[in-house]
């Protein structure tokens, strides 16, 4: 009789353990489902929030053509130089040189991807050419020179450094002196 009581007691305990295991399994499944939801929603949010293509990127990839390029030529624009901040040379009356902000872009033949790659590789050197030119002159010297003369001098220096093609022109989106 004692033996039967022990067996019936064990069977009652195993029923409690089974229901506890089922409850714990349900909790674990809910936790896993919540974690999967968080991971998937985070992935979707990151993919949806990716940086959009700017006109400069599309132009550099050859997927767009600049609307600012001269309309009578087959040229595209190289915008990768960005905005340059350059300190001009010190004039006698200045305490220091003036700060200049300029955003140059270069015109080159459309469809020349090899030349575009050369421009991209040498963008640092081209920035250096702009830096050297404007930092060697005072604000007054730059204001008295014509934009065409400045563009011609810089264009010659840049083209002398290029091997796979020539830029046809330089344009400035910004050309400002900051006080």
C-alpha positions as CSV (number, residue, x, y, z in Angstrom):
1,X,0.0,0.0,0.0
2,X,2.8,2.4,0.8
3,X,4.3,1.6,-2.6
4,X,1.1,2.6,-4.4
5,X,0.9,5.9,-2.5
6,X,4.4,6.8,-3.6
7,X,3.7,6.0,-7.2
8,X,0.5,8.0,-7.2
9,X,2.3,10.9,-5.5
10,X,5.0,10.8,-8.3
11,X,2.4,10.8,-11.0
12,X,0.8,13.9,-9.5
13,X,4.2,15.7,-9.3
14,X,5.0,14.9,-13.0
15,X,1.7,16.4,-14.0
16,X,2.7,19.6,-12.2
17,X,6.2,19.5,-13.8
18,X,4.7,19.0,-17.3
19,X,2.5,22.0,-16.9
20,X,5.4,24.1,-15.6
21,X,7.5,23.0,-18.5
22,X,4.8,23.9,-21.0
23,X,4.4,27.3,-19.4
24,X,8.2,28.0,-19.5
25,X,8.3,26.8,-23.1
26,X,5.6,29.4,-24.0
27,X,7.5,32.1,-22.2
28,X,10.7,31.2,-24.1
29,X,8.8,31.2,-27.4
30,X,7.4,34.7,-26.7
31,X,10.9,36.0,-25.8
32,X,12.3,34.5,-29.0
33,X,9.5,36.0,-31.1
34,X,10.0,39.5,-29.5
35,X,13.8,39.3,-30.2
36,X,13.2,38.3,-33.8
37,X,10.7,41.2,-34.2
38,X,13.2,43.7,-32.8
39,X,16.0,42.4,-35.1
40,X,13.8,42.4,-38.2
41,X,12.3,45.9,-37.5
42,X,15.8,47.3,-36.8
43,X,17.1,45.8,-40.1
44,X,14.2,47.3,-42.0
45,X,14.6,50.7,-40.4
46,X,18.3,50.8,-41.3
47,X,17.7,49.7,-44.9
48,X,14.9,52.2,-45.3
49,X,16.9,55.0,-43.7
50,X,20.0,54.7,-46.0
51,X,21.4,57.9,-47.3
52,X,19.8,59.0,-50.5
53,X,21.8,59.6,-53.6
54,X,22.8,63.3,-53.9
55,X,23.0,64.9,-57.3
56,X,26.8,65.0,-57.0
57,X,27.0,61.2,-56.4
58,X,24.6,60.5,-59.3
59,X,26.7,62.7,-61.6
60,X,29.9,61.1,-60.5
61,X,28.5,57.6,-61.2
62,X,27.4,58.7,-64.7
63,X,23.7,58.2,-63.8
64,X,22.9,61.9,-64.2
65,X,24.1,64.9,-66.0
66,X,24.6,68.3,-64.4
67,X,22.0,70.9,-65.4
68,X,24.6,73.6,-64.8
69,X,26.9,72.4,-67.5
70,X,27.0,74.4,-70.7
71,X,24.2,73.2,-73.0
72,X,26.2,73.3,-76.2
73,X,28.8,70.7,-75.2
74,X,28.8,67.1,-74.2
75,X,30.3,67.7,-70.8
76,X,29.6,66.6,-67.3
77,X,30.7,68.1,-64.0
78,X,33.1,66.9,-61.3
79,X,31.8,68.1,-57.9
80,X,34.0,66.0,-55.7
81,X,36.3,68.8,-54.6
82,X,33.5,70.1,-52.3
83,X,33.7,73.4,-50.5
84,X,37.3,74.7,-49.8
85,X,38.1,77.2,-47.0
86,X,41.4,79.0,-47.8
87,X,43.2,81.8,-45.9
88,X,44.5,84.4,-48.4
89,X,47.9,86.0,-48.1
90,X,48.4,88.7,-45.5
91,X,48.2,92.3,-46.8
92,X,50.2,95.1,-45.2
93,X,47.0,96.6,-43.5
94,X,45.6,93.2,-42.5
95,X,46.3,91.5,-39.2
96,X,46.1,88.2,-41.1
97,X,44.8,86.9,-44.4
98,X,41.1,86.9,-45.2
99,X,39.2,83.7,-45.1
100,X,37.9,82.6,-48.5
101,X,35.2,80.0,-49.2
102,X,34.9,78.6,-52.7
103,X,33.2,75.6,-54.2
104,X,34.8,74.7,-57.6
105,X,33.6,72.2,-60.0
106,X,35.3,71.0,-63.2
107,X,33.8,70.3,-66.6
108,X,35.1,67.3,-68.5
109,X,34.0,65.2,-71.5
110,X,30.9,63.1,-70.8
111,X,31.2,59.3,-70.8
112,X,35.0,59.4,-70.0
113,X,34.9,57.1,-66.9
114,X,38.7,56.5,-67.0
115,X,39.3,60.2,-66.8
116,X,36.8,60.5,-64.0
117,X,38.7,57.9,-62.0
118,X,41.9,60.0,-62.6
119,X,40.1,63.1,-61.3
120,X,39.0,61.2,-58.3
121,X,42.5,59.9,-57.5
122,X,44.0,63.3,-57.9
123,X,41.4,65.3,-56.1
124,X,43.8,66.0,-53.2
125,X,46.4,67.4,-55.6
126,X,43.7,69.6,-57.3
127,X,42.6,70.9,-53.9
128,X,46.3,71.7,-53.2
129,X,46.5,73.7,-56.5
130,X,43.5,75.8,-55.4
131,X,45.0,76.2,-52.0
132,X,48.4,77.3,-53.3
133,X,46.9,79.8,-55.8
134,X,44.5,81.5,-53.4
135,X,46.8,81.5,-50.3
136,X,49.6,83.1,-52.3
137,X,47.5,86.2,-53.1
138,X,45.9,88.9,-50.9
139,X,42.2,89.6,-50.9
140,X,42.8,92.8,-52.9
141,X,44.8,91.0,-55.6
142,X,42.1,88.4,-56.0
143,X,39.4,91.0,-56.2
144,X,41.2,92.9,-59.0
145,X,41.9,89.7,-61.1
146,X,39.1,88.6,-63.4
147,X,37.4,85.3,-62.7
148,X,38.3,84.2,-66.3
149,X,42.0,84.8,-65.6
150,X,41.9,82.9,-62.3
151,X,40.1,80.0,-63.9
152,X,42.6,79.9,-66.9
153,X,45.6,79.8,-64.6
154,X,44.2,77.1,-62.3
155,X,42.9,75.1,-65.3
156,X,46.4,75.1,-66.9
157,X,48.0,73.9,-63.6
158,X,45.4,71.1,-63.1
159,X,45.7,70.0,-66.8
160,X,49.5,69.9,-66.5
161,X,49.0,67.3,-63.7
162,X,46.5,65.1,-65.6
163,X,47.6,62.3,-67.9
164,X,44.3,60.7,-69.2
165,X,42.5,63.8,-70.3
166,X,41.9,67.5,-69.9
167,X,39.3,69.5,-68.0
168,X,37.6,72.0,-70.3
169,X,36.6,74.6,-67.7
170,X,36.3,75.5,-64.1
171,X,33.2,77.0,-62.5
172,X,32.6,78.3,-59.0
173,X,29.4,77.8,-57.1
174,X,30.7,79.7,-54.1
175,X,33.4,82.4,-54.3
176,X,33.1,84.4,-51.0
177,X,35.4,86.3,-48.7
178,X,34.4,86.0,-45.0
179,X,35.1,88.9,-42.7
